[in-house]
């Protein structure tokens, strides 16, 4: 006999119709079917998933695996699966092969998704954690590891955690830190290997690729007791108890829908289930074009804000961001020299910006706490995060340089121990080492560290090893971290700031609660914003999580500090575009720095990539760099031209695809209201080195290349780079010979770090290193022509320079201009 319970959508309630079917020779079996408009989930009498069915295309996406249970638990370190599923009225009951452990689940069926919530667990205190799933699917084309959606061209299957304590992924680590790609752990910050194109680097595992398919999985942990775990590079780390009701109340949605409707359906779930649903100018942030808004980063002051706003207007941008306004992290007081009246001065800047249609933002390091902050000095807050505790085994007077402790366990872990500090009462003590045998003691101590007061402490007093970070900061426990998030919300409420980056969000791992604390931090900030700000503040973070997908507007990874403008983390930035697409996120390209020597060509290289990926970027600069750069005006005009076209959706899909290739170069010119000309260029580069040569060795450098465009006059740029560490060099008699026929001598004595450009009109312009024009002239002789197709080039020059100097030659050819215009929406 088979019992089939069909659960079909009704208005916010569950309707169960049970049908009995007798099958001779078969054992009793029970199946429960949950159906939405697009999707059917079927469970059997043991609580195993029998079907994940696409009703639209009549396709089964359930994947047969060794374990396909709807839920699993861990008790005393051992994992158990249900052995029986019982349907009773509007509840499901899962019985586990552990004495007296039963989980009561409330199912609710909505037109487009299924909702499940744990209502009770018998003997809940015995259960370490509860995992929903994993739900195995045969979909493997697109794995949205953070958002929790897997899809192919036609269909998507997804899972969503409905509250902050229901965590994305699987509890592989007791720390609740998800496995995730992090460039800062690779040892090479310049960039990732180009081989990233042949593999995927995932951030989290709410959705996870497996052989022949994928998994969808979330979980909730019982945090009712203290635990000692591996965390933050320590083998022993205290994860304090945290009362949140445990797995009871954990809730999820499961859904299946046409692939093109997945994002809209998540928005529907957010609204129906009360999840964060940020809106920018009336449009959901995940679909708003403003979510990809580019911005300038300038460390403005209340006195220089107008200059910074002038540049933002010249660039045609709506957001201006301060990269480091805080005197200290913790209480988030501002630098007094820049903002004399603290938050009031920032409000003045915000008001000036708002009057000009520009929003201001600030950069933070989340729960990082500066050693000069009031949470540390002169009286340290007891909520500073601790690796763990012991007690003093001997009394301590205010001058002792050895601190005797009952156990060394939390103090002798030196691998991630930057500040080597402990807290006893209201005193912070730094130590150099820990004895290797009893009596256990901290040795080489510095009393009254970080402005705290040395004091006497009695035997038996509690002593805690302070958690720190390589930035030489302390971190907060969960209560202190949430208080800091509240302070940030108050800063935004009082000033009207409209953008923030939660950098260092991983600092919340100091709580011992991993991704849970990370989401609690951002949720606390979000919840405490004023209603007129909540959801409208553009925010990103140093790393994503399943729950924070709903809060974070976007992510903007990629840093400019490690190589040249085009080279610093370029592959990493491209790799991130794949992450954004997989996870239904607005795209960004990261930070780029404008320096005095940044060229217009470099800037347009960036702008073409932004247009190609429809991705915003941060343009980091100083007022001094702008003043020194001779192409500043042209650079800001180019940003305005390109970003205006991009934000209006003017580029075609074909143009975008070609602009995604970092080898392709483009220029964009205005051609009337809402119209532009996109001009493609082909570039080839050659380096002619000054080196010692054998007698009779050729002195020229040769190059053969293909010009894809029509026959045209030569355009080129030559730059003289002195040897490494040098500053003096001269190149004369520079000659370019094309196709073994036409030789053209550059009539310029080129000095170290100078550039000379031969333009389309035949003019020659000499620039210094910072693109300030030094001279301009017409070429005194006819300019050679480049053939369409194959061309040969030979370069010769006379150097007055040390070996190692380089004459860099860049040749470009112009293609046919393409029309770009705002298309009807």
SULWO-V807640 format. One record per backbone hydrogen bond with DSSP energy under -1.0 kcal/mol. NH is the residue of the N-H (numbers start at 1). CO is the residue of the C=O. E is the energy in kcal/mol with one decimal. If there is no record, write none. Layout:
((NH | CO | E) (NH | CO | E))
//
This chain:
((2 | 21 | -3.6) (3 | 29 | -2.4) (4 | 19 | -1.9) (5 | 31 | -3.0) (6 | 17 | -1.9) (7 | 33 | -4.3) (10 | 109 | -1.0) (12 | 10 | -1.1) (17 | 6 | -1.5) (19 | 4 | -1.8) (21 | 2 | -1.7) (26 | 23 | -2.0) (29 | 1 | -2.6) (31 | 3 | -3.9) (32 | 43 | -2.9) (33 | 5 | -4.1) (34 | 41 | -3.3) (35 | 7 | -2.9) (36 | 39 | -3.0) (37 | 111 | -3.0) (40 | 53 | -1.8) (41 | 34 | -2.8) (42 | 51 | -1.9) (43 | 32 | -2.6) (44 | 48 | -2.2) (47 | 44 | -2.0) (49 | 68 | -3.6) (50 | 42 | -3.2) (51 | 42 | -1.3) (53 | 40 | -2.9) (54 | 59 | -3.3) (55 | 38 | -2.5) (59 | 54 | -1.6) (61 | 52 | -2.9) (63 | 136 | -2.0) (70 | 47 | -3.4) (72 | 131 | -1.9) (73 | 80 | -2.4) (74 | 129 | -1.7) (75 | 78 | -2.9) (78 | 75 | -2.1) (80 | 73 | -3.0) (83 | 95 | -3.0) (84 | 95 | -1.2) (85 | 45 | -3.7) (86 | 93 | -2.7) (88 | 91 | -2.4) (91 | 88 | -1.5) (92 | 105 | -2.8) (93 | 86 | -2.6) (94 | 103 | -2.5) (95 | 84 | -2.6) (96 | 101 | -2.1) (98 | 96 | -1.8) (101 | 98 | -1.6) (103 | 94 | -2.4) (104 | 120 | -2.7) (105 | 92 | -3.2) (106 | 117 | -3.1) (108 | 115 | -2.8) (110 | 113 | -2.7) (114 | 254 | -3.0) (115 | 108 | -3.2) (116 | 252 | -2.5) (117 | 106 | -1.5) (118 | 250 | -2.5) (119 | 104 | -2.8) (120 | 104 | -1.2) (122 | 102 | -2.3) (126 | 123 | -2.0) (127 | 124 | -1.7) (128 | 74 | -3.4) (130 | 220 | -2.7) (131 | 72 | -3.0) (132 | 218 | -2.8) (133 | 70 | -1.9) (135 | 216 | -2.9) (137 | 214 | -2.9) (138 | 61 | -1.9) (142 | 151 | -1.7) (144 | 149 | -2.7) (145 | 143 | -1.5) (148 | 144 | -2.3) (149 | 144 | -1.1) (150 | 157 | -2.7) (151 | 142 | -2.2) (152 | 155 | -2.3) (156 | 257 | -2.8) (157 | 150 | -2.6) (158 | 255 | -2.6) (159 | 148 | -2.6) (160 | 253 | -2.1) (162 | 251 | -2.7) (166 | 163 | -1.3) (167 | 219 | -3.3) (169 | 217 | -2.6) (172 | 170 | -2.6) (176 | 173 | -1.6) (181 | 202 | -2.2) (185 | 182 | -2.1) (186 | 183 | -1.4) (196 | 193 | -1.8) (197 | 194 | -1.5) (198 | 195 | -2.3) (199 | 196 | -1.6) (204 | 179 | -2.0) (206 | 145 | -1.7) (208 | 215 | -2.3) (210 | 213 | -2.4) (213 | 210 | -2.1) (214 | 137 | -2.3) (215 | 208 | -2.6) (216 | 135 | -1.4) (217 | 206 | -2.5) (218 | 132 | -1.1) (219 | 167 | -2.5) (220 | 130 | -2.3) (222 | 128 | -3.1) (227 | 239 | -2.2) (229 | 237 | -3.1) (231 | 234 | -2.3) (234 | 231 | -2.3) (237 | 229 | -1.6) (238 | 387 | -3.1) (239 | 227 | -3.8) (242 | 223 | -3.0) (249 | 118 | -2.2) (250 | 247 | -2.5) (252 | 116 | -2.7) (253 | 160 | -2.0) (254 | 114 | -1.9) (255 | 158 | -2.1) (257 | 156 | -2.2) (259 | 154 | -1.5) (261 | 258 | -2.3) (262 | 259 | -1.3) (265 | 261 | -2.2) (266 | 262 | -2.0) (267 | 263 | -2.0) (268 | 264 | -2.0) (269 | 265 | -2.4) (270 | 266 | -2.7) (271 | 267 | -2.0) (272 | 268 | -2.5) (273 | 269 | -2.8) (275 | 270 | -1.6) (280 | 283 | -3.3) (283 | 280 | -1.6) (285 | 278 | -2.9) (287 | 284 | -2.5) (288 | 284 | -1.2) (291 | 288 | -1.1) (292 | 289 | -1.7) (293 | 290 | -1.9) (295 | 617 | -2.0) (296 | 319 | -1.7) (297 | 619 | -2.4) (298 | 321 | -2.3) (300 | 298 | -2.2) (302 | 338 | -2.5) (308 | 304 | -2.0) (309 | 305 | -2.4) (310 | 306 | -2.2) (311 | 307 | -1.8) (312 | 308 | -2.0) (313 | 309 | -2.5) (314 | 310 | -2.4) (315 | 311 | -2.0) (316 | 313 | -1.4) (317 | 312 | -2.3) (320 | 359 | -2.6) (321 | 296 | -2.8) (322 | 361 | -2.4) (327 | 333 | -2.6) (328 | 333 | -1.1) (335 | 325 | -2.5) (339 | 335 | -2.8) (342 | 339 | -2.3) (344 | 341 | -1.8) (346 | 342 | -1.5) (347 | 343 | -2.3) (348 | 344 | -1.8) (349 | 345 | -2.0) (350 | 346 | -2.7) (351 | 347 | -2.5) (352 | 348 | -2.3) (353 | 349 | -2.4) (354 | 350 | -2.9) (355 | 351 | -2.1) (356 | 353 | -1.4) (357 | 354 | -1.9) (358 | 353 | -2.5) (359 | 318 | -3.0) (361 | 320 | -1.8) (362 | 499 | -1.9) (363 | 322 | -1.5) (364 | 501 | -1.7) (368 | 365 | -2.5) (369 | 474 | -2.8) (370 | 329 | -1.8) (373 | 370 | -1.6) (376 | 373 | -2.1) (377 | 373 | -2.4) (381 | 375 | -3.1) (384 | 381 | -1.8) (385 | 475 | -2.7) (387 | 465 | -3.2) (390 | 463 | -2.3) (392 | 461 | -2.5) (393 | 404 | -1.7) (396 | 457 | -3.5) (403 | 442 | -2.3) (405 | 440 | -2.1) (406 | 391 | -2.4) (411 | 408 | -1.5) (412 | 408 | -1.8) (414 | 412 | -1.0) (422 | 429 | -2.7) (423 | 464 | -2.6) (424 | 427 | -2.7) (427 | 424 | -2.2) (429 | 422 | -2.3) (430 | 446 | -2.2) (431 | 420 | -2.2) (432 | 443 | -2.4) (433 | 443 | -1.4) (435 | 441 | -2.6) (442 | 403 | -3.0) (443 | 433 | -2.9) (445 | 401 | -2.4) (446 | 430 | -2.9) (449 | 428 | -2.7) (452 | 449 | -1.5) (457 | 396 | -3.3) (460 | 392 | -2.7) (461 | 458 | -1.8) (463 | 390 | -2.4) (464 | 423 | -2.3) (465 | 388 | -2.5) (466 | 421 | -2.0) (467 | 385 | -2.5) (469 | 473 | -1.7) (472 | 469 | -2.2) (474 | 369 | -2.5) (477 | 383 | -2.3) (481 | 477 | -2.9) (482 | 478 | -2.0) (483 | 479 | -1.9) (484 | 480 | -2.2) (485 | 481 | -2.1) (486 | 482 | -2.1) (487 | 483 | -2.0) (488 | 484 | -2.2) (489 | 485 | -2.0) (490 | 486 | -2.4) (491 | 487 | -2.4) (492 | 488 | -2.1) (493 | 489 | -2.6) (494 | 490 | -2.6) (495 | 491 | -1.6) (496 | 492 | -2.6) (498 | 360 | -3.3) (500 | 538 | -2.2) (501 | 362 | -1.1) (502 | 540 | -3.1) (503 | 501 | -1.7) (507 | 504 | -2.5) (508 | 505 | -1.8) (509 | 506 | -2.1) (510 | 507 | -2.0) (511 | 508 | -1.8) (512 | 509 | -2.0) (515 | 176 | -2.7) (516 | 513 | -1.7) (518 | 514 | -1.7) (519 | 515 | -2.1) (520 | 516 | -2.3) (521 | 517 | -2.2) (522 | 518 | -1.5) (523 | 519 | -2.7) (524 | 520 | -2.4) (525 | 521 | -2.0) (526 | 522 | -2.8) (527 | 523 | -3.2) (528 | 524 | -1.6) (529 | 526 | -1.2) (533 | 530 | -1.9) (534 | 530 | -2.6) (536 | 533 | -2.0) (537 | 533 | -1.1) (538 | 498 | -2.0) (540 | 500 | -1.6) (542 | 502 | -1.9) (549 | 545 | -1.2) (550 | 547 | -1.7) (552 | 548 | -3.3) (553 | 539 | -1.8) (554 | 539 | -1.5) (568 | 564 | -2.5) (569 | 190 | -4.0) (570 | 567 | -1.1) (573 | 569 | -2.2) (574 | 570 | -2.1) (575 | 571 | -2.8) (576 | 572 | -1.9) (577 | 573 | -1.0) (578 | 574 | -1.0) (579 | 575 | -1.3) (580 | 576 | -2.6) (581 | 577 | -2.1) (582 | 578 | -2.5) (583 | 579 | -1.9) (584 | 581 | -1.3) (585 | 580 | -2.6) (589 | 616 | -2.8) (591 | 558 | -3.3) (592 | 618 | -2.3) (594 | 620 | -3.3) (598 | 595 | -1.8) (603 | 599 | -2.0) (604 | 600 | -2.7) (605 | 601 | -1.9) (606 | 602 | -2.0) (607 | 603 | -2.6) (608 | 604 | -2.3) (609 | 605 | -1.5) (610 | 606 | -2.5) (611 | 607 | -2.3) (612 | 608 | -2.5) (613 | 609 | -2.5) (615 | 610 | -2.4) (616 | 587 | -1.7) (618 | 590 | -2.5) (619 | 295 | -2.6) (620 | 592 | -3.5) (621 | 297 | -2.6) (626 | 622 | -2.0) (627 | 623 | -2.0) (628 | 624 | -1.8) (629 | 625 | -1.8) (630 | 770 | -3.4) (632 | 629 | -1.5) (635 | 631 | -2.7) (636 | 632 | -2.5) (637 | 633 | -2.1) (638 | 634 | -2.3) (639 | 635 | -2.2) (640 | 636 | -2.1) (641 | 637 | -2.5) (642 | 638 | -2.8) (643 | 639 | -2.7) (644 | 640 | -2.0) (645 | 641 | -1.7) (646 | 642 | -2.7) (647 | 643 | -2.7) (649 | 646 | -2.1) (650 | 645 | -2.2) (656 | 652 | -2.4) (657 | 653 | -2.3) (658 | 654 | -1.8) (659 | 655 | -2.0) (660 | 656 | -1.1) (664 | 661 | -1.8) (665 | 681 | -1.4) (667 | 679 | -2.0) (669 | 677 | -2.4) (671 | 675 | -2.8) (675 | 672 | -2.0) (676 | 820 | -3.0) (677 | 669 | -2.8) (678 | 818 | -2.8) (679 | 667 | -3.2) (681 | 665 | -2.8) (682 | 813 | -2.4) (684 | 811 | -2.2) (686 | 809 | -2.4) (688 | 807 | -2.8) (690 | 805 | -3.0) (697 | 694 | -2.4) (701 | 795 | -2.0) (703 | 793 | -2.3) (705 | 791 | -2.2) (707 | 789 | -3.5) (712 | 786 | -1.7) (714 | 784 | -2.8) (716 | 758 | -1.4) (717 | 810 | -2.1) (718 | 756 | -2.6) (719 | 808 | -2.3) (720 | 754 | -1.8) (721 | 806 | -3.1) (726 | 723 | -2.9) (731 | 750 | -2.4) (732 | 798 | -2.6) (735 | 796 | -2.5) (736 | 744 | -2.7) (737 | 794 | -2.6) (738 | 742 | -2.8) (739 | 792 | -2.9) (741 | 738 | -2.1) (742 | 738 | -1.8) (744 | 736 | -2.8) (746 | 734 | -3.0) (748 | 746 | -1.8) (750 | 731 | -2.1) (752 | 729 | -1.4) (753 | 720 | -3.0) (754 | 751 | -1.9) (755 | 767 | -2.2) (756 | 718 | -2.4) (757 | 765 | -2.6) (758 | 716 | -3.1) (759 | 763 | -2.4) (762 | 759 | -1.8) (764 | 777 | -3.8) (765 | 757 | -2.1) (766 | 775 | -2.6) (767 | 755 | -3.0) (768 | 772 | -2.0) (771 | 768 | -2.0) (774 | 766 | -3.5) (775 | 766 | -1.3) (777 | 764 | -2.5) (779 | 762 | -1.8) (786 | 712 | -3.7) (789 | 707 | -2.8) (791 | 705 | -2.4) (793 | 703 | -2.9) (794 | 737 | -2.0) (795 | 701 | -2.2) (796 | 735 | -2.0) (798 | 732 | -3.0) (800 | 730 | -3.0) (804 | 690 | -3.0) (805 | 802 | -1.6) (806 | 721 | -3.0) (807 | 688 | -2.7) (808 | 719 | -3.1) (809 | 686 | -3.0) (810 | 717 | -2.6) (811 | 684 | -2.7) (812 | 715 | -1.7) (813 | 682 | -2.2) (815 | 680 | -3.2) (818 | 678 | -2.6) (820 | 676 | -2.3) (822 | 674 | -1.6))
//
